[in-house]
Amino acid sequence: MGRPNRAVRAAITQRRTDAVDLRIAGVDWLTVGRKLAADPSVNSEGLAYPQGYGIERYRKRLGPPSDRRLIELACKDVSKALTERAAALDRSTDELRRLMMERLERLFVPMFQLAIGSGDCQATDRAVRIIERECRLLGLDQPARTELSGPAGSPVRVDPASLAELERLIGPVDRQR
């Protein structure tokens, strides 16, 4: 069959967008499938949706897809659309991260030169803050490790509590909720 042309790809993209929009609106899978079906006999609006579900069957004048198949096709469309959106968001985030790194680098160079050349304490502070921001942006900082310990560094002892003990500590609980 080959790669679909630009118009077909655009229609498929629109169908996937419509499927996501319908699901966001709370429409059930079968209704999504019927609304986006190519065959007017199953399309909930009585229309032949462009590049709709079962388009090949419709063109060959075969029967429309089953309800189960319509659900499968709608699920597949929503999944693909969301995956594509996530990939586009990742690309956008990477581009924005590169842009922010470029800005920080442009700010860093003169502060670094001032700090090294003249020993300017404010420039040194600014250069260090820019480095810290770059590290956060790139995820280079490791999370701080925190430990909970008892007296003199001993392990914290946790004893199980009974329901009566918990109620005594918490106070009366309204059980009618």
C-alpha positions as a printed NumPy array, in Angstrom:
array([[  0.   ,   0.   ,   0.   ],
       [  2.924,   2.381,   0.678],
       [  3.168,   5.532,   2.703],
       [  0.002,   7.636,   2.78 ],
       [  0.138,  11.02 ,   1.078],
       [  0.116,  14.315,   2.982],
       [ -3.679,  14.73 ,   2.822],
       [ -4.287,  11.232,   4.193],
       [ -1.728,  11.769,   6.993],
       [ -3.422,  15.073,   7.879],
       [ -6.831,  13.361,   7.996],
       [ -5.454,  10.585,  10.232],
       [ -3.885,  13.175,  12.538],
       [ -7.245,  14.975,  12.73 ],
       [ -9.031,  11.698,  13.494],
       [ -6.589,  10.979,  16.325],
       [ -7.023,  14.498,  17.682],
       [-10.8  ,  14.064,  17.559],
       [-10.495,  10.706,  19.357],
       [ -8.423,  12.244,  22.154],
       [-10.801,  15.197,  22.453],
       [-13.789,  12.858,  22.702],
       [-12.119,  10.749,  25.39 ],
       [-11.157,  13.872,  27.346],
       [-14.818,  14.889,  27.151],
       [-15.721,  11.547,  28.769],
       [-17.111,   9.787,  25.711],
       [-16.961,   5.98 ,  25.944],
       [-14.759,   3.973,  23.558],
       [-17.577,   2.541,  21.445],
       [-19.127,   5.96 ,  20.86 ],
       [-15.713,   7.316,  19.866],
       [-15.329,   4.41 ,  17.44 ],
       [-18.76 ,   4.967,  15.917],
       [-18.378,   8.735,  15.679],
       [-15.082,   8.325,  13.8  ],
       [-16.167,   5.406,  11.59 ],
       [-15.845,   5.69 ,   7.822],
       [-19.046,   3.765,   7.101],
       [-22.126,   6.013,   7.459],
       [-24.207,   2.99 ,   8.497],
       [-22.33 ,   2.791,  11.829],
       [-21.175,   6.393,  12.108],
       [-23.196,   7.974,  14.896],
       [-23.755,  11.086,  12.774],
       [-24.602,   9.127,   9.635],
       [-21.529,  10.514,   7.836],
       [-18.542,   8.951,   6.143],
       [-15.753,  10.256,   8.404],
       [-12.659,  11.01 ,   6.236],
       [-10.018,   8.354,   6.874],
       [-12.356,   6.98 ,   9.525],
       [-12.2  ,   3.578,  11.126],
       [-12.765,   0.831,   8.594],
       [-12.088,   3.072,   5.569],
       [-10.566,   0.188,   3.606],
       [-13.617,  -2.018,   4.233],
       [-15.926,   0.848,   3.306],
       [-14.109,   1.474,   0.027],
       [-14.352,  -2.217,  -0.855],
       [-18.05 ,  -2.188,   0.079],
       [-17.522,  -4.76 ,   2.811],
       [-19.467,  -4.664,   6.038],
       [-18.474,  -2.147,   8.712],
       [-16.061,  -3.111,  11.498],
       [-17.55 ,  -4.81 ,  14.542],
       [-18.112,  -2.826,  17.724],
       [-15.14 ,  -4.604,  19.26 ],
       [-12.936,  -3.59 ,  16.316],
       [-14.157,   0.024,  16.513],
       [-13.175,   0.084,  20.2  ],
       [ -9.738,  -1.385,  19.383],
       [ -9.151,   1.208,  16.649],
       [-10.227,   4.101,  18.903],
       [ -7.936,   2.877,  21.702],
       [ -5.047,   2.542,  19.269],
       [ -5.606,   6.068,  17.928],
       [ -5.715,   7.644,  21.376],
       [ -2.6  ,   5.745,  22.429],
       [ -0.674,   6.815,  19.316],
       [ -1.826,  10.429,  19.615],
       [ -0.769,  10.647,  23.249],
       [  2.592,   9.034,  22.472],
       [  3.157,  11.536,  19.661],
       [  2.193,  14.424,  21.947],
       [  4.6  ,  13.21 ,  24.628],
       [  7.415,  12.931,  22.07 ],
       [  6.689,  16.449,  20.787],
       [  6.68 ,  17.746,  24.351],
       [ 10.02 ,  16.034,  24.997],
       [ 11.474,  17.66 ,  21.874],
       [ 10.129,  21.055,  22.919],
       [ 11.512,  20.609,  26.41 ],
       [ 14.934,  19.665,  25.041],
       [ 14.929,  22.725,  22.754],
       [ 13.947,  24.976,  25.643],
       [ 16.637,  23.423,  27.846],
       [ 19.265,  24.122,  25.156],
       [ 18.048,  27.709,  24.841],
       [ 18.2  ,  28.22 ,  28.607],
       [ 21.705,  26.724,  28.71 ],
       [ 22.822,  29.157,  26.012],
       [ 21.415,  32.09 ,  27.982],
       [ 23.082,  30.95 ,  31.173],
       [ 26.39 ,  30.472,  29.345],
       [ 26.197,  34.026,  27.978],
       [ 25.592,  35.323,  31.497],
       [ 28.316,  33.136,  32.963],
       [ 31.256,  34.155,  30.753],
       [ 31.424,  37.852,  31.784],
       [ 30.798,  37.009,  35.467],
       [ 33.544,  34.391,  35.377],
       [ 35.968,  36.822,  33.718],
       [ 35.199,  39.487,  36.325],
       [ 35.532,  37.023,  39.183],
       [ 38.871,  35.642,  37.958],
       [ 40.318,  38.912,  36.612],
       [ 39.534,  41.292,  39.429],
       [ 38.475,  39.031,  42.266],
       [ 35.046,  40.699,  42.361],
       [ 33.128,  38.883,  45.092],
       [ 29.705,  39.727,  43.63 ],
       [ 30.785,  38.413,  40.228],
       [ 32.076,  35.251,  41.929],
       [ 28.738,  34.82 ,  43.697],
       [ 26.835,  35.33 ,  40.433],
       [ 29.084,  32.882,  38.559],
       [ 28.528,  30.24 ,  41.25 ],
       [ 24.754,  30.82 ,  41.154],
       [ 24.753,  30.425,  37.36 ],
       [ 26.724,  27.169,  37.702],
       [ 24.225,  25.941,  40.311],
       [ 21.321,  26.789,  37.997],
       [ 22.958,  24.966,  35.079],
       [ 23.473,  21.914,  37.275],
       [ 19.801,  21.911,  38.286],
       [ 18.707,  22.396,  34.671],
       [ 20.837,  19.475,  33.523],
       [ 19.921,  17.28 ,  36.505],
       [ 23.525,  17.033,  37.685],
       [ 22.742,  17.62 ,  41.347],
       [ 22.253,  14.476,  43.348],
       [ 19.424,  14.459,  45.844],
       [ 20.425,  15.052,  49.437],
       [ 20.45 ,  11.874,  51.455],
       [ 18.519,  12.082,  54.658],
       [ 18.401,   9.518,  57.382],
       [ 16.249,   9.334,  60.42 ],
       [ 18.091,   8.12 ,  63.477],
       [ 17.42 ,   7.692,  67.156],
       [ 19.507,   8.853,  70.136],
       [ 23.296,   8.774,  69.556],
       [ 22.76 ,   7.72 ,  65.929],
       [ 21.005,   4.487,  66.811],
       [ 18.26 ,   3.133,  64.559],
       [ 14.754,   4.447,  65.039],
       [ 12.553,   1.869,  66.671],
       [  9.058,   1.512,  65.266],
       [  6.6  ,  -0.547,  67.23 ],
       [  3.22 ,  -1.595,  65.858],
       [  0.275,   0.103,  67.544],
       [ -3.151,  -1.282,  68.191],
       [ -6.279,   0.469,  66.962],
       [ -7.073,   1.517,  70.545],
       [ -3.624,   3.11 ,  70.937],
       [ -3.979,   4.98 ,  67.649],
       [ -7.432,   6.258,  68.597],
       [ -6.073,   7.411,  71.955],
       [ -3.253,   9.31 ,  70.203],
       [ -5.401,  10.781,  67.448],
       [ -8.513,  11.485,  69.443],
       [-12.13 ,  10.64 ,  68.683],
       [-12.864,   9.764,  65.093],
       [-16.219,  10.389,  63.403],
       [-17.039,   6.929,  61.926],
       [-20.249,   8.059,  60.169],
       [-18.456,   9.548,  57.143]])
